[in-house]
């Protein structure tokens, strides 16, 4: 596999994918058109590599080399054509993703993928000339720590493309599952169902967020509760996914008014410092 990897979008997921790909030896172009977000991404990459060195996961030279393999780009036009992999990781909005993917296809990547967590691959592929080389690669946050990679195979996806995605998963150190292309796939349909019900329980005064989460951690052996996970994913991301699933499956995925209000108030979870919990220095208070 060629060693050039392009990630479009330097938010939480895009940055995590870029960092992980660099750790697997890829030369990564991380594309972010917003200058402030690009600067923040560069700072965060510095922090991640420095933290890996402090924790003994990398030596100083390896940490520096991993950071140096990621280059921030202001647009796709700054990237060399024909990379091995191009992953779109912009916000979970269908029209935005379709626009980015149609532009990204012009680079002629060997493997073109979306990090969508809920939008049908067939829908995103509608405007592509080579839908056979397009696939869903749904990573999980934080990308460098989460072993799961959900590979979503569209109706037009060629078997060779699925094979390439599986080979990529192995190189990145991920444990893949291959799923059929339906909105929400497997993980988001299950995860969002639990998360939305937990939010409704908060709104109904059933219990405090910490107690709802504790019940799932201790009673069902979940590693983290649904409300803390919502904070980690981002309430805005959860809202976008819920709306996508509502359109596909009906009112059982309707976002609770509390979720809509919290997003409107800017309480997005860990990334804003406030969600169902307060967050300071990246830690739950």
N, C-alpha and C positions, 0 to 999 in steps of 0.2 A: 504494500500500500504506500502511495506517495505520502510525503511528510508535510504537505501543506493543508491547513485546516482553517476555514473561515467561519467566524461566528458573527451574526448580525444582531446587535442589541447587547448593551453592556449593563443591563439590569442584574438583579440577583442571579437569575438562572444563566444568562449569557456569560456573565463573569465566571461563574462556577464551571461552566462547560469549557471555557477558554483555559482556565487554570488547570483543570483536569487533563485536557488534551495536551497542554504543554508538559505536564508531568509524565505523559506517555510518550514524549519525544517529538510531538508534532511542532512545526513552526506555525504559530497561530496569528492570524489577523483578526483582531477584535474590532468590529465596525460599530461606531457610535457617532451619530450626527450631532448630538447635543454636546457642546464643549464642556459644560459643567459636569455632565454625567461621565464624559470621557475622563476628565481629570479625577473625578471620584473613583472611577474604575481603576485608574493607574495607581492611585494611593492604596486602594483595597488590595490590589495584586501584590504591591510591596509588602503590605501587612501580612498577607497569607503566606508568602514565601518566608518572611522573617519569623513568623510564628512556627512554621514547619521546622526551621532551623533550631529555634529555641527548644522545641519539644523533642528534638533528636530524630525527627523523621527524615531530615535531609542534612547533609553537611553544608558548610558555607558555600562552597563552590557549586554544589548541586542546586542549592536554593537560588543562587545568582543566575545559574544557567536556565533554570525553569522560568524565572521572571523574564530573562532576556529573550526567551522564545515567544513571548507575547508582544505584539506590536499593535498599538492603538491606531486605528484608521478613521478618518472623518467621513468616508464614503466608500461604496463598493468600487467606484472608479479608481481607487487607490490600490486595489488588490490585483495581483497577477491572475490571469485566467487559468482555467483548468486545475483548480485545487482538487485534492483527493476527496475532501468532505466540505460541505457548506451547510451549516445549521442555522436556521432562522430562529431567533429567541426574543422576538419583540412581544409587546403586551398581547394578551389573549383576546384580540379583536379581529374578526374574520377579514374585514376589508383591508385592514392594515397588513395583516399577514399575507394576503393574496398579492397586494401590491409589492411588498418586499420580495416575495418568492419569484414573482414574474421578473423583477429586476435582477435578482440573484441568478436566475437561470442563464442570463447572458454571460456569466463567467464560465459556463459549461463545466460545472463540477461533476466529478465521477459519481458522487453520491450527494443528492440534494435532500435535505430533511427539514422538518419543522419540529420544534420542541412543544407543539401544542399539547395541552392536557385535556382538551375536550372537543375541539372542532374536528369534524370529519375530514379525513385525508382526501377523500374524493372531492369534497367541496373546495379545499385549498388547491387541489390539482387542476381545477376546471380551466384555469387560464394558462396552464403550462403546455409547452410544445412537446416535452419529453416526460410525460407523467410516469413512464415505466421506470425512470431513475429517481423517483420521488417516494419518500417514506416518512413515517412518523417516528421520531426518537424522543420519547418522553422521559427526560431526566428528573431526578428528585433532589430536593434541597436539604442539606448542602450537597452539591454534586460530588465533591471530592470524598465525602464520607458515606454516601448512600450507595449501596451496591446494585440496587435494582435499575434496570433500563427497560422500559416498556416500548417494544418495537411494534408499530402499528402499520399493518400491510393494507394498502389501498387496493381497489379493484384493478387499477392499471399497473400496480407495482410489479415489476418483473421478478421472477425467482432469483435471478442473479443479484438484484438490488437487496433483497432480503438476506442473501448470503453475505453480501458486503457489509450490511448492517450488523450481522452476527459477528463477523470478523472484527469490526470496529469495536463492538462491545467487549470482545476478548482483549483487544489491545488496551482499552481503557480500564480494564479490570472490573467490568460490570457483569452482573448475572442477569441475562435477559429473559423476558417473557415475550412471546409473539402473540399478538391479539388481532382480532378482526376489526375492521374499520367501521365503528359505530360511534356516534357522539358520546364522549365520556369514556370510551374504551372500557377497561376493567377497573383500573384504580380510581379514576375520578368519580365514576358512578357510585362506587362503594364509599370512598372517602368523603365525598361531598354530602352524600346522604346522611352520614353520621355527624358531620360537622354542622350541617344546617339544623338538624334536630337538636343538637347541643345548644345552638344559639337560641332556638325557640324555647328551650328549657330555661335559659338565663332570662329571657324576656318574660316568661311565665312565673319567675321567682321560685322555680323548683329547688334550686340550690345555687350556691356561689360557684363561679367558674372553676376555682381550685378544687372544690369538692366533686364537681361533675367530672373533671379530668382525673382526679384521684380514683374515682369509682371505676373508670375504664382501665386505668393503669393497674390497679390492684385486682380488680374483679375479672378483667379480660386479658390481662398480660400485654396490653398495648404499651409500647415503649414511651409514648407520650400521649397525653389526652387530646381530644378533638379540638378543644378551644386553644390550647397552647400551639397545636399544629396549625390552626388557622392563623394565629399570630405569626408563626414562622413562615408560612406560605405567603401571607399578605391578604388582608381582608378584601382589598380591591381585586386581587386575583381570584379569590373565592367567589366574589360577586359576579365577575365576568363569566366564570365557569357555570355558576348557578343559572345565569340568564341563558347561556347556550343550551344547557340541559333542559331548562324549562321550555324553550322553543321546540326542542326535539321530543320531549317525553311528557310534557304537561305540567300541571300545577304541583305535583309532588316535589318538584325541584324549584318551586318559587322561592326566591330569596326572602328571608324574614325581614320585616321592616327594621328591626334592630340592626341587622347587617347593613342595610342601605343607609341608615342614619349614621352609623359609625364611619362608613366610608365618606359620606358627605362632610362629616366633621373632621376628616383627615386622620382618623384613628385607624391606621392601616396595619398595626401590629409592630413587630420588632423593628422594621425599617423606619417607622416614624417615632418609635419610643413609647407608643401607647396603643394598646388594642384591648383584649380582654385582660391583659396584664400590663404592668409598666415594665419598660426595658431600659436599662442603663448600661452603657459599655458593652452592649451585646448580650447582657445577662438579664434573666427574668427576676423581677423584684418581688 
